[in-house]
Amino acid sequence: MAKAPVLTPRADDFPRWYQDLINKAELADNGPVRGSMVIRPYGYGLWERMQQEMDARIKETGTQNAYFPVLIPQSYLAREADHVEGFAPELAVVTHGGGKELEEPAVVRPTSEMIINEYFAKWVQSYRDLPLLINQWANVVRWELRPRLFLRTSEFLWQEGHTAHATYEEARDFASHIHREVYEDFMVNVLAMDVVPGRKTVKERFAGAINTLTLEGMMGDGKALQMATSHELGQNFAKAFNTRYLSREGRQELVWQTSWGSTTRMIGALVMMHGDDNGLRVPPNLAQIQVVVLAIKGDEPVLAKVREIGDRLKAAGVRVRVDDRTDIPFGRRAVDWELKGVPVRIEVGPRDLENGTAMLARRIPGGKEPVAVDALVGLLPAVLEEDQALLLKQSRERRVSRTSEVSTIEEAVEAAGAGGWARIPWATLGEEGEARLAEHAVTVRCLVAEDGSVPETEDAPGNVAVVARAY
């Protein structure tokens, strides 16, 4: 009788495979309140590595971290009409505290434009205070009707950047810099994810923004996922909060602003873009454990050797874990590390000890081969680099092979329904066509220029719409 697979095969039921992997790789559990999430240590370790890499890139722009309250007076949201209308269905509102009804209800932050702008208006007095560049790592609450772990939960973790500038051009260029040099660089070079940078349509842009820049990734089932966004807010919030500065010429001027964010949905993207039927595959540049050294048996010489290998790799700068839990069967431990997607396993048993070798198992391309123990330190950096590049190559090949060039709305719907993306001239589609796509659960993920760059305007000649079904 055939042995049942550890995970539901992706080809049989992709959503079930996703839930199986989240559970069995010990990434997260559902929380006690519908739509909430408990992130388990291994999953949180991935988020910590994402934070470290992103935070370094954010700080290179001159942005500083701060923290703002999770509770926001409800009246703040009424100050920018488009913003409050966009978030109204998702709000969680606190009406009682300390056993009494509050004089004014407080909203659990869905995003922090409102409360941050209240303080920007206090902190900005003259051109010398600009640009003001703030980021916060926090949680937000958006009441989700159809929750799915990491992808859509009522509470999630993120970073949100908020900036104020003296001119439109400075704000525009900063939003673009975050989009490409922070987000795209991180996703390509750390997450090994092929992404399409583009501009959102008016219908899809952030509530209260004058422009939204996005990065869209194709998941393993061909659906799209919005990975991160960077927004030009224009002067909409500056007008609402009267955020002005004294210019060099002595005039009172409104600031120009940006906001930008990325969330724990990137962990969901990691699963869906790189995972396979055996579990997660974590890019080496991201992995909190790049190499796990396993003792096959509990012989003291074997245990001593795996610890020695671990120490040597750690000294060489490899993020390593020694697994000497020989009271747990070796096969079970190997499957567990494979599920968790650790890029490299080094397995050592009594026979390996006699030969001066270890078995090198590579999670990303697959396969095993014996390697001299003394060669491991010199070999592993190249192995990890190759595997990082392979994941990016595979994600790019998937997107290219499953993206169709089409000329009609019907063809675009057919391509999306078949598990792919479509590219259609925006002049052909337009807002009317966008509405027709929505009737088939297909959305315009972004607009790109003919050469693949980000267009300066929604109606620039030659704009192409990238359309797909999406998470």
KOLLUMSE-181145 format. One record per residue (C-alpha): residue number from 1; x negated, y negated, z. Coordinates in steps of 0.001 Angstrom, whole numbers. Each point is the difference from the previous one (the first is absolute). Layout:
ATOM   n      xx      yy      zz
ATOM NUM       X       Y       Z
...
END
This chain:
ATOM   n      xx      yy      zz
ATOM   1       0       0       0
ATOM   2   -1472   -3371   -1057
ATOM   3   -1105   -2304    2790
ATOM   4    2173   -3124     333
ATOM   5   -1824   -3231    -874
ATOM   6    -953   -2329    2843
ATOM   7    1693   -2902   -1818
ATOM   8    2982    -141   -2331
ATOM   9   -1566    -181   -3500
ATOM  10     124   -3528   -1415
ATOM  11    1500    1230   -3260
ATOM  12    2905    1623    1876
ATOM  13     987   -2880    2269
ATOM  14   -2263   -3055     189
ATOM  15    1850   -1718    2885
ATOM  16     -32    3210    2058
ATOM  17   -3707     499    -770
ATOM  18    -618   -3562    1253
ATOM  19    1847     618    3265
ATOM  20   -1724    3364     473
ATOM  21   -3425   -1566    -454
ATOM  22     703   -2907    2376
ATOM  23    1047    2554    2628
ATOM  24   -2615    2714    -477
ATOM  25   -2947   -2364    -460
ATOM  26    1122   -1622    3278
ATOM  27     305   -3509   -1414
ATOM  28    3290   -1103    1580
ATOM  29    3318     991    1577
ATOM  30    3410   -1611     -99
ATOM  31     604   -2293    2977
ATOM  32    2969     214    2378
ATOM  33    1840   -2928   -1655
ATOM  34    1101     656   -3578
ATOM  35   -2542   -1437   -2400
ATOM  36   -2794    -282    2568
ATOM  37   -3308    1845    -241
ATOM  38   -2611    1465    2331
ATOM  39   -3403    -117   -1691
ATOM  40   -2092    2916    1242
ATOM  41   -3755    -332     691
ATOM  42   -1168    1355   -3366
ATOM  43    2401   -2288   -1878
ATOM  44    -929   -2957    2184
ATOM  45   -3666     726    -650
ATOM  46     685    -538   -3711
ATOM  47    1705   -3314     817
ATOM  48   -2964   -1055    2176
ATOM  49   -2396     629   -2880
ATOM  50    2298   -1989   -2311
ATOM  51      41   -2814    2545
ATOM  52   -3785     -59     268
ATOM  53    -524    -156   -3752
ATOM  54    2750   -2546    -606
ATOM  55    -899   -2172    2969
ATOM  56   -3590    -345   -1198
ATOM  57    1188   -1109   -3445
ATOM  58    2547   -2422    1459
ATOM  59   -2602   -1617    2261
ATOM  60   -2358    -448   -2951
ATOM  61    2546   -2509   -1373
ATOM  62    -396   -2152    3128
ATOM  63    3323    1168    1442
ATOM  64     214     449    3785
ATOM  65    2201    2404    1953
ATOM  66    2660   -1281    2401
ATOM  67    3158    1338    1611
ATOM  68    3544   -1375      88
ATOM  69    3056    1140    2029
ATOM  70    2153    2902   -1128
ATOM  71    3181   -1892    1021
ATOM  72    1023   -2966   -2141
ATOM  73    2842   -2425     816
ATOM  74    2820     751   -2415
ATOM  75     321   -3691    -881
ATOM  76   -3473      57   -1596
ATOM  77    1223    2286   -2753
ATOM  78    2728   -2385   -1041
ATOM  79   -2558   -2598   -1075
ATOM  80    -877    1604   -3357
ATOM  81    3170    1188   -1741
ATOM  82   -1495    2416   -2554
ATOM  83   -2166    1607    2675
ATOM  84    2796     647    2484
ATOM  85    2315    1250   -2754
ATOM  86   -2668    2465   -1141
ATOM  87    -523    1462    3463
ATOM  88    3490    -286    1536
ATOM  89    1070    3641    -661
ATOM  90   -3183    1341    1657
ATOM  91     -61   -2051    3209
ATOM  92     -17    1433    3510
ATOM  93    1363   -2608    2437
ATOM  94    -486     -95    3780
ATOM  95    3031   -1525    1748
ATOM  96    -640    1021    3632
ATOM  97   -3045     -80    2255
ATOM  98    -457     449    3731
ATOM  99    3619    1097     284
ATOM 100    1330   -3278   -1404
ATOM 101    1144   -1270   -3348
ATOM 102   -2694   -2175   -1584
ATOM 103     784   -3663    -657
ATOM 104   -1339     531   -3513
ATOM 105    -341    3441   -1601
ATOM 106   -3534    1040    -955
ATOM 107    -900    1847   -3183
ATOM 108   -2574    2800     148
ATOM 109   -2440   -1195   -2640
ATOM 110     606    1364   -3502
ATOM 111   -2922   -2199   -1123
ATOM 112   -1575   -3052    1630
ATOM 113     309   -2870   -2497
ATOM 114    2457   -1761    2280
ATOM 115   -1804     120    3321
ATOM 116   -3425    -573   -1546
ATOM 117    1262   -3039   -1866
ATOM 118    1312   -1432    3273
ATOM 119   -3603     -12    1240
ATOM 120   -1616    -975   -3280
ATOM 121    2104   -3180     198
ATOM 122   -1600    -707    3411
ATOM 123   -3559     947    -917
ATOM 124    -308   -1769   -3364
ATOM 125    -466   -3754     331
ATOM 126   -2470   -1035   -2692
ATOM 127   -1910    1322   -3001
ATOM 128   -2780     958    2428
ATOM 129    2253    2754    1390
ATOM 130     331    1625   -3435
ATOM 131    -153    2631   -1222
ATOM 132    1522    1768    2998
ATOM 133    -491    3745    -482
ATOM 134    1664    2387    2479
ATOM 135     583    3768      11
ATOM 136    1662    2224    2564
ATOM 137     101    3762     496
ATOM 138    3415     778    1449
ATOM 139    3221    1979    -201
ATOM 140    3212   -1152   -1656
ATOM 141    3587    1244      28
ATOM 142    2252     186   -3049
ATOM 143    3081    2105     623
ATOM 144    -312    2746   -2581
ATOM 145    3091    1842   -1268
ATOM 146   -1880    2842   -1750
ATOM 147   -3130     636    2074
ATOM 148   -2931    2151   -1088
ATOM 149   -3185     341    2032
ATOM 150   -2658   -2584    -966
ATOM 151    1917   -1103   -3114
ATOM 152    3070   -1596    1572
ATOM 153     319    -161    3774
ATOM 154    1863   -2509    2146
ATOM 155   -3238    -866    1788
ATOM 156   -3352      93   -1740
ATOM 157   -3517   -1348     457
ATOM 158   -1620   -2502   -2311
ATOM 159   -2224   -2991    -453
ATOM 160    1521   -3278   -1093
ATOM 161   -2048   -2962   -1152
ATOM 162    1288   -3575      32
ATOM 163   -1866   -2999   -1373
ATOM 164     492   -3726    -533
ATOM 165   -1856   -2000   -2664
ATOM 166    -276   -3580   -1208
ATOM 167     924     707   -3630
ATOM 168    2057    2353   -2109
ATOM 169   -3122    1140   -1847
ATOM 170   -1823     952    3212
ATOM 171    2986    2028    1237
ATOM 172     479    1693   -3385
ATOM 173   -3672     946    -222
ATOM 174     -86    1298    3577
ATOM 175    3040    2224    -546
ATOM 176   -1665    1359   -3130
ATOM 177   -3301     570    1842
ATOM 178    1744    2037    2708
ATOM 179    1839    1965   -2688
ATOM 180   -3114    1031   -1905
ATOM 181   -3033    -289    2320
ATOM 182    1629    1284    3185
ATOM 183    2897    2280    -949
ATOM 184   -1024    1362   -3396
ATOM 185   -3635     420    1030
ATOM 186    1058    1932    3110
ATOM 187    2458    2234   -1825
ATOM 188   -2335     861   -2861
ATOM 189   -3282     329    1891
ATOM 190    1180    1392    3346
ATOM 191    3355    1696    -641
ATOM 192   -1130    1178   -3480
ATOM 193    3411   -1067   -1313
ATOM 194     590   -1184   -3515
ATOM 195    2318   -3021     267
ATOM 196    1537   -2411   -2481
ATOM 197    -312   -3663    1029
ATOM 198    2839   -2145   -1219
ATOM 199    2571   -2702     629
ATOM 200    3494     663    1356
ATOM 201    3045   -1197   -1909
ATOM 202    2171   -2719    1531
ATOM 203    2464    2671    1141
ATOM 204   -2700    2039    1764
ATOM 205   -2084   -2759    1572
ATOM 206    -227    -528    3770
ATOM 207    2851   -1989    1567
ATOM 208   -1080   -3662     144
ATOM 209   -3027     374   -2307
ATOM 210    -661   -1694   -3336
ATOM 211   -2164    2906   -1183
ATOM 212    -772    3522    1219
ATOM 213   -3037    1991   -1084
ATOM 214     152    3766     456
ATOM 215   -2027    3182    -318
ATOM 216    1976    3000   -1221
ATOM 217   -1157    3612     269
ATOM 218    1339    3142   -1694
ATOM 219     708    2821    2424
ATOM 220    -366    3703    -755
ATOM 221    3613     286   -1170
ATOM 222    -308   -2954   -2387
ATOM 223    1928   -2480    2141
ATOM 224   -1476   -3398     840
ATOM 225    -881   -1362    3413
ATOM 226    -635   -3662     791
ATOM 227   -3330      86    1845
ATOM 228    -560   -3612    1102
ATOM 229    1200   -3476    -927
ATOM 230   -1374   -3527      51
ATOM 231    2408   -2936    -200
ATOM 232    -213   -3627   -1015
ATOM 233    2523   -1736    2254
ATOM 234    -326   -3406   -1631
ATOM 235    1310   -2681    2379
ATOM 236    3255    1743     927
ATOM 237    -994     733    3596
ATOM 238   -1951   -3243     345
ATOM 239    3213   -1893    -777
ATOM 240    2018    2113    2427
ATOM 241   -2473    -584    2857
ATOM 242   -1289   -3419   -1092
ATOM 243   -3589    1270    -141
ATOM 244   -1918   -3065   -1182
ATOM 245   -3570   -1226      18
ATOM 246   -1649   -3405    -353
ATOM 247   -1903      76   -3293
ATOM 248   -3404   -1603    -626
ATOM 249    1898   -2829   -1654
ATOM 250    2046    -585    3142
ATOM 251    3288    1482   -1292
ATOM 252    2217    2494    1791
ATOM 253     196    3099   -2204
ATOM 254    1732    3374     292
ATOM 255   -2311    3031     129
ATOM 256      67    2831   -2547
ATOM 257     170    3513    1426
ATOM 258    -580    3700    -566
ATOM 259     886    3205    1815
ATOM 260   -1157    3549    -717
ATOM 261     367    3441    1548
ATOM 262    -746    3718     -84
ATOM 263    1502    2697    2201
ATOM 264    -145    3561    1307
ATOM 265    1807    1035   -3188
ATOM 266   -3543     316   -1378
ATOM 267    -242    3236    2006
ATOM 268    3082    1265   -1819
ATOM 269   -1611   -1027   -3279
ATOM 270   -3142    1906     968
ATOM 271    2080    3145     474
ATOM 272    2020    -364   -3207
ATOM 273   -2819   -1099   -2298
ATOM 274   -2802    2329    1114
ATOM 275    1748    2919    1737
ATOM 276     338    3436   -1586
ATOM 277    1713    3277     856
ATOM 278   -2664     726    2635
ATOM 279     412   -3289    1832
ATOM 280   -1541   -3435     174
ATOM 281   -3182   -1016   -1825
ATOM 282   -1617   -2956    1750
ATOM 283   -2443   -2196   -1955
ATOM 284   -3468     253    1621
ATOM 285    -320   -3798     276
ATOM 286    3162     -57    2123
ATOM 287    -272    3260    1955
ATOM 288    -560    -323    3736
ATOM 289   -1417    3539    -277
ATOM 290   -2004     375   -3218
ATOM 291   -1500    3369     924
ATOM 292    1116    2662    2458
ATOM 293   -2548    2634    1069
ATOM 294    1720    3272     965
ATOM 295   -1378    2871    2022
ATOM 296    1415    3218   -1461
ATOM 297    -756    2030    3130
ATOM 298    -788    -796    3614
ATOM 299   -3560    1353       6
ATOM 300   -2237   -2373    1938
ATOM 301   -2570    -336   -2836
ATOM 302    2843    -929   -2408
ATOM 303    1417   -2545    2424
ATOM 304   -3450   -1522     496
ATOM 305    -511    -246   -3761
ATOM 306    3352   -1723    -738
ATOM 307    -693   -2540    2750
ATOM 308   -3481    -601   -1400
ATOM 309    1411    -532   -3508
ATOM 310    2601   -2380    1445
ATOM 311   -2672   -2037    1781
ATOM 312   -2156    -224   -3129
ATOM 313    2896   -1139   -2160
ATOM 314    1146   -2532    2575
ATOM 315   -3534   -1431     175
ATOM 316      85    -327   -3802
ATOM 317    3154   -2157     216
ATOM 318    2590    2643    -919
ATOM 319    3298     -58    1903
ATOM 320     -38    3572    1286
ATOM 321    1994    2285    2315
ATOM 322   -1311    3278    1419
ATOM 323    2696    2679     307
ATOM 324   -1293    2601    2432
ATOM 325    3453    1122    1207
ATOM 326    -697    3675    -595
ATOM 327    2894    1023    2250
ATOM 328    2177   -1020   -2998
ATOM 329    -265    2281   -3066
ATOM 330   -2328   -1388   -2678
ATOM 331    2607     339   -2772
ATOM 332    2527   -2065    1913
ATOM 333   -2537   -2755     627
ATOM 334   -1111     -55   -3645
ATOM 335    3609    -349   -1192
ATOM 336     590   -2773    2549
ATOM 337   -2979   -2040   -1240
ATOM 338    1094     607   -3581
ATOM 339    3489   -1304     843
ATOM 340   -1572   -3091    1563
ATOM 341   -2007    -593   -3162
ATOM 342   -3481    -288    1532
ATOM 343   -2244    -360   -3081
ATOM 344   -2674    2573     933
ATOM 345    -110    3075    2219
ATOM 346   -3305    1574     976
ATOM 347     566    3551    1239
ATOM 348   -2659    1895    1957
ATOM 349      83    3649    1094
ATOM 350   -2572    2599    1099
ATOM 351    -829    1018   -3605
ATOM 352    -513   -3646    -998
ATOM 353   -2321    -369    2968
ATOM 354   -2138    2887   -1215
ATOM 355    -256   -1510   -3492
ATOM 356    -642   -3585    1146
ATOM 357    3105   -1098   -1907
ATOM 358    3508   -1343     617
ATOM 359    3127     271   -2117
ATOM 360     952   -3384   -1520
ATOM 361    3741    -308    -735
ATOM 362    1146   -3108   -1914
ATOM 363    3630    -963     532
ATOM 364     436   -2428   -2894
ATOM 365   -1249    1987   -3038
ATOM 366     363    3323    1842
ATOM 367   -2509    2843     133
ATOM 368   -2682    1337    2338
ATOM 369   -3713     628    -359
ATOM 370   -2874     941    2322
ATOM 371   -2486   -2807     643
ATOM 372   -3293      11    1873
ATOM 373     531   -1591    3418
ATOM 374   -3097   -2151    -451
ATOM 375    1462   -1441   -3225
ATOM 376    3307   -1152    1510
ATOM 377   -1050   -3463    1170
ATOM 378   -1454    -834   -3402
ATOM 379    2866    1550   -1979
ATOM 380    3116   -1295    1746
ATOM 381    -123   -3720    -945
ATOM 382     101     920   -3708
ATOM 383    2785    2543     599
ATOM 384    2141   -2572    1817
ATOM 385    -621   -2608   -2705
ATOM 386     975    2456   -2753
ATOM 387    3193     981    1798
ATOM 388     963   -3639     589
ATOM 389    -403    -710   -3719
ATOM 390    1951    3129    -955
ATOM 391    3095   -1049    1973
ATOM 392      23   -3412   -1700
ATOM 393    -467    1616   -3415
ATOM 394    2870    2435     598
ATOM 395    2380   -2751    1154
ATOM 396    -863   -2133   -3043
ATOM 397     419    2906   -2418
ATOM 398    3425     774    1505
ATOM 399    1216   -3560    -510
ATOM 400   -1341    -297   -3540
ATOM 401    1362    3377   -1113
ATOM 402    3442    -635    1492
ATOM 403     504   -3579   -1231
ATOM 404    1906    -483   -3253
ATOM 405      56   -2992   -2330
ATOM 406    3674    -631    -845
ATOM 407    1994   -2561   -1920
ATOM 408    3542     502    1309
ATOM 409    1731      91    3375
ATOM 410    1288    3493    -736
ATOM 411   -3542    1266    -576
ATOM 412   -1159   -1646    3237
ATOM 413    2777    1713    1988
ATOM 414    -841    3344   -1627
ATOM 415   -3713    -329     840
ATOM 416     729    -871    3628
ATOM 417    2513    2825     296
ATOM 418   -2604    2459   -1283
ATOM 419   -2365    -892    2856
ATOM 420   -2135   -2696   -1561
ATOM 421    -432   -3701    -584
ATOM 422     854   -2072   -3034
ATOM 423   -1455   -3195   -1436
ATOM 424    2396   -2196   -1933
ATOM 425    -431   -3589   -1269
ATOM 426    1549   -2407    2497
ATOM 427    1382   -2023   -2910
ATOM 428    1974    3126    -986
ATOM 429    1140     819    3531
ATOM 430     571   -3326    1753
ATOM 431    2190    -532    3061
ATOM 432    3031    1513   -1731
ATOM 433   -1926    3173    -785
ATOM 434   -1376      70    3533
ATOM 435    3575      80    1290
ATOM 436     845    2852   -2389
ATOM 437   -3002    2001    1225
ATOM 438    1201    -443    3580
ATOM 439    3212    1839    -916
ATOM 440   -2233    3081    -518
ATOM 441   -2062    -529    3198
ATOM 442   -2924   -1264   -2086
ATOM 443   -1794   -3235     929
ATOM 444   -2584   -2299   -1523
ATOM 445   -3016     722    2168
ATOM 446   -1998   -2911   -1378
ATOM 447    -823   -2127   -3012
ATOM 448   -3453     224   -1566
ATOM 449   -1637   -1853   -2887
ATOM 450    -792    1806   -3232
ATOM 451   -3632     454    1079
ATOM 452    1034    1441    3392
ATOM 453    -733   -3151    1985
ATOM 454    2486   -1775    2259
ATOM 455    2062   -2532   -1991
ATOM 456      97   -3602    1174
ATOM 457    3775    -292    -474
ATOM 458    2979    2345    -267
ATOM 459     720   -1089   -3568
ATOM 460   -3548    -138   -1377
ATOM 461    -137    1216   -3636
ATOM 462    -885    3689    -220
ATOM 463    1005     938    3537
ATOM 464     694    3703     438
ATOM 465    2346    1448    2633
ATOM 466   -1116    3158    1810
ATOM 467    3170    1847     999
ATOM 468     595    3117    2086
ATOM 469    2027    1615    2714
ATOM 470   -1544    -858    3320
ATOM 471    -169     804    3686
END
